[in-house]
Amino acid sequence: MSSEKFRQLKPFFSILLVIFTLFSIVFLQMEERRMGYVVLKLSHEHKKVLEEKRVREIALAKVTRPQLLDHMAQQKFTLKRIQASQIIHLGGTHEKIILKSQDKIDAKVSIKN
C-alpha cells in the first residue's frame, strides 16, 4: 500500500519540484537585478569621490603654488627673499670646491703678509 500512496503522490512532488525551481529562478533573477542596482549606485558614488578628490587636488595646488607661498611669507610673516649667498650647498663635490677656494684665499693672504 505504501507504494500505491507513493505512486499517487508522484505528480504532486513533481509539481512541487517544478514550482520550487521556478521560484528559485525568479529569486535569482531578482537578486541579480538588485545587485546590478547596488553596483550602479556604488559606481556613481565612486565617480563622485574621484571628482571630489580631483577638486581638492586642484585647490591644494592653488594654495601651495610657489608665488602664493612667497607672497604670504613676505606679507604675513615679514620674510625676505633669499639671496644666492644665503644658500648653503651640502654635498661632496661642493665641499671640495669650497675647500680649494679657501686654500687659494689663504695662499693669497700669506703671500701679502
C-alpha positions in Angstrom: 0.0 0.0 0.0 2.8 2.4 0.6 4.0 2.0 -3.0 0.4 2.8 -4.0 0.4 6.0 -2.0 3.8 7.0 -3.3 2.6 6.4 -6.8 -0.3 8.7 -6.2 1.9 11.4 -4.7 4.5 11.4 -7.6 2.6 14.0 -9.6 2.3 16.2 -6.6 6.0 16.0 -5.9 6.9 16.7 -9.5 4.7 19.8 -9.5 6.3 21.0 -6.2 9.7 20.5 -7.8 8.8 22.5 -10.8 7.2 25.3 -8.7 10.3 25.4 -6.4 12.6 25.5 -9.5 10.6 28.4 -11.0 10.6 30.3 -7.7 14.4 29.8 -7.4 14.9 31.1 -10.9 12.7 34.2 -10.2 14.6 34.8 -6.9 18.0 34.6 -8.6 16.9 37.0 -11.3 15.6 39.4 -8.6 18.9 39.1 -6.7 20.8 39.7 -10.0 18.8 42.9 -10.6 19.2 44.1 -7.0 23.0 43.6 -7.2 23.0 45.4 -10.5 21.4 48.4 -8.8 23.9 48.2 -5.9 26.8 48.2 -8.4 25.3 51.1 -10.3 24.9 53.1 -7.0 28.5 52.3 -6.0 29.8 53.3 -9.4 28.1 56.7 -9.1 29.5 57.2 -5.6 32.9 56.3 -6.9 32.7 58.9 -9.6 31.6 61.5 -7.1 34.6 60.6 -4.8 37.0 60.8 -7.7 35.6 64.2 -8.8 35.8 65.5 -5.2 39.4 64.2 -5.0 40.3 66.0 -8.2 38.7 69.2 -7.0 40.6 69.0 -3.7 43.9 68.4 -5.5 43.3 71.4 -7.7 42.5 73.5 -4.6 45.7 72.2 -2.9 47.8 73.1 -5.9 46.3 76.6 -6.0 47.0 77.1 -2.3 50.6 75.7 -2.4 51.8 77.3 -5.6 55.2 79.0 -5.1 54.1 82.5 -5.9 51.3 82.4 -3.3 53.6 81.0 -0.7 56.3 83.6 -1.4 53.7 86.4 -1.2 52.3 85.0 2.1 55.8 84.7 3.5 56.6 88.3 2.6 53.3 89.8 3.7 52.2 87.9 6.7 55.5 86.7 8.2 57.7 89.6 7.0 60.2 87.3 5.5 62.6 88.4 2.8 63.5 86.8 -0.5 66.6 84.5 -0.2 69.8 85.7 -1.7 72.3 83.4 -3.5 74.8 84.0 -0.8 72.4 82.6 1.8 72.3 79.1 0.1 74.5 76.5 1.7 75.3 73.5 -0.6 75.7 70.3 1.2 77.5 67.6 -0.7 80.9 66.1 -1.5 81.7 68.0 -4.7 80.7 71.4 -3.4 82.8 70.9 -0.3 85.9 70.2 -2.3 85.3 73.3 -4.4 84.9 75.4 -1.2 88.0 73.9 0.4 90.0 74.6 -2.8 88.8 78.2 -3.0 89.5 78.6 0.7 93.1 77.3 0.2 93.6 79.8 -2.6 92.4 82.7 -0.4 94.7 81.5 2.4 97.7 81.3 0.0 97.0 84.9 -1.3 96.7 86.2 2.3 100.0 84.6 3.3 101.8 86.0 0.2 100.6 89.5 1.1 101.8 89.3 4.7 
